[in-house]
């Protein structure tokens, strides 16, 4: 291992094949996988997150999977701190850390050295903002953000109430717009970005097949069990794609066909949001079309990069 603390990032949209390719590369290169997926953190949420199986995780060490419960969400700051600790430990073992996932904020926070803004200890502030959204609607709450920070307002969809609340929370805590507060420090390692891509029609076909498979192997039962264990449907974890729709189905408000339709639509929207984080025009990312057999080519690139 070099003295420059290397970190290989395998990034790209959901369902493109990051898990399978990263496992093959880790086996060949002496790597360990650090998850950069915000939903894999949660215990008991296996099928709907397409979590790597225990058999797969026994082949290659995986980190930051099953580390918290659905009612104990992690902030970006917690994730960044824990990921850095894990990456440092992998380096101490003289292994190659491989950051794998599609949560753009997680990946960018590590690769670009983000220092997240502070969290508020005043829960009443968040509650007031959430109550305002419930009483007046998400558009009205988003207007508050637009009034104090138009830059953030453009980037955050009004329907993502949790992010709008967080942005307003930062403003009220610090007195400054959140768009002006993100500070960076150089990360203590050098990174190689490997991007995996597929034409959208083929990617969407994979997504549809994955959703069908999730339902076939027990997604409905998984959500039902989480609800029976007392996890509220409005928890951030439980609003993930699939879990929200299945909850509505179990309540009788939508049909199973509507579940599938909504999951497909939401996942396509998620893919489009991911593309804002991982742009195919980004010269820092080495893109590979997974329709080709890219394992050998990616391995060669990583070995050349490691050798300096």
N, C-alpha and C positions, 0 to 999 in steps of 0.2 A: 504494500500500500504506500502511496506517496505521502510526503509530509504536508501536502496541501489540503488534506481532509476532503476527499472527493465525495460528491453526492450525485447520483444519477436519478433524474426524475422521469418517470414514464407517465405521460399525460395524454389527454384526449377525451372525447365524449363518452358518455355512458354506453355500454354494450359493444364498444369497438374491439374489445379483446385485451385490455390492459392486464387483467389478472393472469390469464394463461401465458401471455408473452413474458411478463415479468417473472413468473415462476421459472420458466425455462432459462431465462437469462441469469437469474439468481443461482440456479443449480450449476450453471457453467462458470460463473464468475465469482463464486464464493460470496454471494450477497445475502442480505436480510432485508425484508420488505417492511417499510414504514407506511402504513395506510394514510392516505390524504383524502379520506371519504368521511364526511361528517355523519353519515348514518351508520357506518360500521362500528362506531363507538359503542352502540347500545346493545346490552345483553337482551336476549329474547327476541330480537328483530333480525331474523336470519334469512327467511325466504324472501321477504319484500325488499331487502337490501342486496340480494344476491351475494350474500357473504361467502367468502371462501370456506369450503368445508373443513372440518377438523382433520380429515385425511390429508388435504392439501397443505394445511398449516403445519402438519407434522413433518412434511417433507422439507419445508423451508420456514425458518422463523419469521413470524409475522408480528408486528407491533401496532399498538393503538387500535386494536379490535377487541370488543367486549370489555371495555374498561369502565363503563358507567351504566346506570340504569336509565330507562326512558324518562323518569321524572327528575333526573339530575343532569341537565344539559351542560355541555362544556361551552365556554366562551372561546373566541378566537385566541385570546391571550393564554388561556389554559392549554389549548391545543399546541400553540407555538412553544410554550415552555416545555411541555412534556415531549414534544417531537424533538426538540434540540437535545434534551437529556438522552433520549433513545439513540439519536444519531451519534452523539458523542460516545455512548457506550459501545455501539457497533464499531466505531473507529478504534476504540481501545482493544477490541477483540481482533483487530486487523482484518476486519471484514468490510465488504462494500455496502453501504446503506443505499437502498433504492426506494425513493419516494414514489408511491404509486396511488393514483386516484384522480378524481375529476372535480373535487371541490376547489374551485379557483381561488377563493380567499385563503384556504389552507396552504396551497402550493405557493402562491405569491408571497404570503407572509414569511415563509421560510426562505424562498429563493431570493427575495429582494430585501429581506431584513426589516419587515414592517414591525413597528412597535405600536400595538393597538392602544387606543385611547382608554382612559380609566373607566371602571365600572362605578355606578352609583351605589352607595350603601342605603340610599333612601328609596325603599320599595314603594312608598306612597306616590312618588313622582311617576314611576312606571305605571302604577295602577291608575292614576289620574289620566294619563295619556291613553291607556287602553280603554278606559271607560268612555273617554271622549270619542274614540273611534267607534265604539259600540253604539253610542247614542246618536252621533252625527254622521257616521260613515267614514270609510277609509279615504275618500276623496277630500273631505274636510280636514282630516288629520294631515294628509299629504300637503294641503295648502299651507298649513302652519310651517312645514319644513321648507316649502318653496319660498315663504316669506323671509326665512332666516338664512337659508343656504340653497339657492337655486341650483348650484352645481351638484350637490348631493341629490336634490329632488329629481333632476333629470335622470340620474343613474338608478334610482330606486322606484320600482313600480308601486303605485298606491295600494295595490292589493297585498303587497308584502308588508302587512301592518307591523310585524315584529321588527323589521329593519327600519321602518319609518320611526317607530317608537324609540329604537336604539339611537338613531341619528338625533332626534329631538332631545333625548336624554343627555347625550354628549354635549349638545349646545347648552342646555340648562345647567349642567354641572360646571362647565368650563367658561361659558360666556363667549365661546368662539365657534364658528361653523365647523362641523366635523370634516368637511372637505379640506380645511386648512390645518388639520391637526395631525394627520398621519405622518409620523416621522419614521425615517429609515436609518438603520445602521448596517454596515456591511456584514453579511453572514460569515461565520467563521469557517467556511469551506467553499470550494469552487464547485460549480454545478454544471452538469451536462443535461440538457433538456431533449428528451426523445418524445416526439409527438406521433401518435397513431391516428390514422384517418381512414375513412371510407366514404364513398359517395353517399349522399343522403338517402336515396332510395334503398340502397342495400343496408345502411345503418338502421333505417326505420323498419325494414323487414326483420332484422335481428331483434329490435326492440319488441316488435309484436310477438315474435316467437318466444322471447323471454317472458313477457307478461303471461302468455298462455301457459308456459311451463310453471310459472310461479303459482298460478291458480290450480294447476293439476297436482302439484306436490303439497298443497295445503296452506296457501296464504290466508284463506278465509279462517281456518282454524287457528292460525297463528295470531291473527288480529283479535279473534274472539277470546283467546286465552289472555292476551295482554289486557283487554278490557275487563275480564273477570278478575284479574289480579289487581284491579283498581287504578290502572293508568288512564288518566282522563283523556278524552278525545282531543282536547284543545292544547295538550302539551306539544311543544315544538317538535319533539321526536315523532309524535303520533300524527302530525300533519304531513309526514313524508308521503310521497307518491305511493299509492297503493293502500296505505294504512288509512288515509282520510276517506278514500272511496269505499273501501270495504266496511269501514265504520258506518257510513251512510247506508250501505246495503243491509247491514245487520240491523239497523234502525228501521228498515223498511221504506226508506225515502227514495231509493233508486233501485233499478233492476240490475241483474248481473251483466246484462248486455251494456247497460249504461256504465257500470264499473269499468268494463274493458275499454269502452270508448273514451271515458274520461282519463283513464290511466295512459292510454296511447297519446291523447292530446297533451296531457301534462308533461309526459316524458319528452315529446317533441319540443315543447316550449323550453324544457330544461336543457336540451341539447343546444338550442339557440342561445341560451344564456351562457352555457359553457364556452361557446365559440367566441364570446366577448372576452373571456379570460385567456383562451388559447387560440390565438389568431394564426391562420395559416400563412399570413404574410409576415409573421414575427421571425426575423432573421436569426434570433437566438435559439429557435426550435428546429431540430432536425426531424423533418416529417417523413413518415413511412406509410405507404398505402398497404393495409393489411390484407388486401386481396392477393398480394404477392407473398411468397415465403420469405419473410423478412428477418427471421431469427438470426441467421448467420451474418447477414449484413449489419444488423444492429450490434451484435456481439463484436464484430470486427471494429466498428466505429468506437465502441466503448473501450476496447483494449488499446486502440491507438491513442485515444484521449487520455487514458490512465498512464500511458507511457510518457506522456508529455510531448 
